[in-house]
Amino acid sequence: MAKHYKLTAKQIAPLAEGFGGCIATDLITVDGKRVNFMYREATDREHDSGWRFMSGFESDEYMNEPTNHGIYDVNTIANYDQDIIPFLGAPVGSAYERNQHNGAFEAVEFGPPED
């Protein structure tokens, strides 16, 4: 089944170029929800920034289904939610969650999922 993205290619502006690739869920790119959780992990892929973006509404079952995610340029996700831009230079190991009361991102502790 083809995905129908909330933004078209023509709507993508150069807001955060040069960061490389990332992974984001369809709740952001298809459903148009804001990024509410993001973290940066170490990667050994040359063009992978390590950034992972989620809406915060993904269940474990949703996250375990590979078709619910996509690989994007970080700039694309910045077009879905410009609030992420100030944090894109943060080091590997950084994680941020949106405060639901004031809408600001706050640093949070986050470890990689256990196998």
Helices and strands as residue ranges (DSSP letters): G 9-11, E 21-25, H 26-29, E 37-40, E 48-54, H 60-63, G 66-68, E 69-73, H 74-80, G 82-87, E 95-98, E 105-107
